[in-house]
Structure formats: C-alpha cells, structure tokens
Amino acid sequence: MQGPAKLGDVAKRFIEGIVSPRQAKFAPVAEIWCQLLPDELNRHCRIADISGGHLKVVVDSSSYLYELQLCSSELLKELKQRCPRARIKDIKFTVG
C-alpha cells in the first residue's frame, strides 16, 4: 500500500501529463497570433482559451472587437495554415 502522495509529485505529473502537451500544441497559436496582428490590436486583446477547435479572444473594447471581427476570416485562415496541429475551427471574440 502506498502512503499519501506528495503535492509536488502530483503537480509534476499533472504538468508533465496535461499542461506540457497542451502548451506544446497551443503555444505556436499565441506566437502566430501576435505576428498576425498589428501592435495596436495586440495591445487590446488576449487569447483566453483554446478548446475543441474554438479560439476564444477577449478584447478590451467593442471598437477593437469590431476591428477584429472584420479580419477574423483572414486570421482564421492564417492560423489554420500555420498551426494545423491546433485544429482551430473558429474564433470567438468577447469584450471583457
């Protein structure tokens, strides 16, 4: 019978098993995202989540949300081309 698990060991297994593979898969998305957007737009949004093929981006104002929506199809096309492992199907923008 094993004794109680050490928190450090549990955290290490979690990071190695879940966080690291997810990070390896989605880190390029954030990098490419920053390359695709002009600095002005980059300063007003951030990637909040990537799951199930959906990229969620939080924008700090409705005016920047509108600008991002105007170019969303081109952004999606580029992300699909440059980050095929992420399998992004759509981008959802929200003000937050």
N, C-alpha and C positions, 0 to 999 in steps of 0.2 A: 504494500500500500504506500502510495506517495504522500508526502507531507503537503502542507499548504504551498501553493505556488507563490513565488516572489513576484511582486508587482513589476519589477524591472524585466524579469523574464517574460511575463505576459505581454508587456508593452513591446518588447523586442520582437516577439513572434507576430504580434499584430502589425507592426511596421513592416517587417520582412514579408509577411504573407499577404497583406492587403494594401497598405499605403505605398510601398515601393513600386509594385507593379502598376498601380493606378497612376502614380506620379510619372513613371516612365512612359506610360501611354498618353497622358494628357499634358505633360509639361511642354511638348512641342506646340500644342494648340495655343497656349498662352504666349509663347515666344513669337509664333507666326502672327497671332492677333496683334501684338504690339508693332510688328513690322508693317502690317497692312494698313493700320490706322494712322492718320496724321497725329502729331503730338497733341494738338488741341483737343481732338476727340478722345485720345487715350487718357488725358487728364480727367475726363468727366465720366469714365465708365470703368467697370472691372468685371472680370469673369467671376460669377458667383458659384456656378455649378456646371458639371458636365455629367449627365447620366442618361442612359437609354437613348443615346443619339441626340439628345437635346442640349444645346449650349444655352445657359441662362446668363444674361449680361445685365448688371444693374447699372443704371445711368442716373446721374445726379439731377437732371432737369428734363422736362418734357421737350424743350427745344433740341437738346442733344439726342434725345430718344428719337425724335423725328428725323434728324440727320442720319442716324444710324439705320433707321428703317428704310430710308431711301437707298442706301447702298447695301442692304442686307443680302440681296441675292448674289451680288458680286462677292461679298465677304464669304458667304456660304460656299460658293463655287471654289474660291481660293483655298478655303480650309479643307474642303473635301479633296482637292487636288494635292495639297501639300502635306496633309495629315490624314492619310487614308486609314491608319490604324484606329483613329478616334471614332470613325464611323458616324460623324455628325450629320444628322438629317435636317435639323432646323435650328434657328437662332431665335430665342425669345428675349425681348428687351422689356425691362420693367424699371420704373422710377423708384429709387429708394435712397 
